[in-house]
Amino acid sequence: MKFTEDHEWLRVEDDLVVVGITEHASTQLGDVVFVELPEVGTRVAAGDEIVVIESVKAASDIVAPVDGEIVEVNEAIVDEPGKVNEDPLGEAWFFKLKVEDMDEIDKFMDEDAYNDFVG
């Protein structure tokens, strides 16, 4: 698993990258009450804002970590946004990307580096 400075996690599954937010991010947000996911088939570029999350504390966006195409979204977190707080590193993934260049994933932090990053 890799981590971004935007507090997203990336897990490679075959030729796809699964993206979610870290436990740190879900804790900072507080109770998540709304999630808006991108459309399947959407082409994204690294840095594009593609998910909207609203919590009792704040609204936030999730950005695309790399270039690719959205091939699947997790409708379960739209129906039950609280799952983001309950299992941010597991069942509460946001979307799956077919990535154009899988080598791009290597530039992100491993778990030790991320834990140092969040202090």
C-alpha positions in Angstrom: 0.0 0.0 0.0 1.2 3.5 -0.8 0.1 6.9 0.6 -0.1 10.4 -0.7 0.5 13.8 1.0 -3.3 14.3 0.5 -3.9 11.5 2.9 -5.1 9.0 0.3 -4.1 5.3 0.2 -3.4 3.4 -3.0 -3.6 -0.4 -3.2 -2.6 -2.1 -6.5 -4.9 -4.9 -7.5 -3.7 -6.5 -10.8 -3.7 -3.7 -13.3 -5.9 -1.4 -11.2 -5.3 1.0 -8.3 -7.9 1.2 -5.5 -8.0 4.6 -3.8 -9.4 5.6 -0.4 -8.6 7.9 2.4 -6.4 7.2 5.4 -7.5 6.7 9.0 -5.8 10.0 9.8 -7.9 11.8 7.2 -11.2 10.2 8.3 -10.4 11.2 11.9 -9.6 14.7 10.9 -12.9 15.0 8.9 -15.1 13.7 11.7 -18.4 11.9 11.0 -18.8 11.6 7.2 -22.4 12.4 6.1 -22.1 12.7 2.3 -19.9 11.3 -0.5 -20.2 12.1 -4.2 -18.2 9.8 -6.4 -17.2 10.3 -10.1 -18.8 8.5 -13.0 -17.4 5.2 -14.2 -15.6 5.9 -17.5 -14.3 9.3 -16.4 -10.8 10.0 -17.5 -8.8 11.9 -14.8 -5.5 13.6 -14.6 -3.3 13.6 -11.5 -4.5 16.5 -9.2 -8.1 16.6 -10.6 -10.7 16.9 -7.8 -12.9 13.9 -8.4 -14.7 13.1 -5.1 -16.6 15.3 -2.7 -16.8 14.3 1.0 -18.8 16.2 3.5 -18.6 15.7 7.3 -20.1 17.3 10.3 -16.8 19.4 10.5 -15.9 20.2 6.9 -16.2 19.5 3.2 -13.2 18.1 1.4 -12.2 16.8 -2.1 -10.3 13.8 -3.1 -7.9 14.3 -6.0 -6.8 11.8 -8.6 -3.4 10.6 -7.5 -2.3 9.7 -11.0 -3.7 9.8 -14.6 -6.2 7.1 -15.5 -9.8 6.1 -16.0 -12.3 5.4 -13.3 -13.4 1.8 -13.8 -15.4 1.2 -10.6 -16.8 3.2 -7.7 -17.9 2.1 -4.3 -21.7 2.9 -4.2 -21.8 1.4 -0.6 -20.2 4.6 0.8 -22.7 6.8 -1.0 -25.6 4.8 0.6 -23.7 4.7 4.0 -21.1 7.4 4.2 -20.3 6.5 7.9 -18.4 3.5 6.5 -15.6 5.9 5.7 -15.1 6.4 9.4 -15.7 2.8 10.3 -13.3 1.1 7.9 -11.3 3.7 5.9 -8.5 1.3 4.9 -10.8 -1.5 3.9 -14.4 -1.6 2.9 -14.7 2.2 2.5 -12.5 2.5 -0.7 -13.7 5.2 -3.1 -12.8 4.3 -6.6 -10.7 2.0 -8.8 -8.5 3.5 -11.5 -7.0 1.9 -14.6 -3.7 3.7 -14.5 -1.8 4.7 -17.6 1.6 4.3 -16.0 1.9 2.0 -13.0 5.4 3.2 -12.3 3.8 6.4 -11.1 2.6 4.5 -8.0 6.2 4.0 -6.8 6.7 7.8 -6.2 4.3 7.7 -3.2 5.1 7.0 0.4 5.2 3.6 2.0 3.5 3.1 5.4 6.5 4.1 7.5 7.1 7.2 5.5 3.5 8.2 5.8 3.4 7.6 9.5 6.5 9.9 9.8 4.7 12.5 7.6 1.6 12.6 9.8 3.8 12.6 13.0 
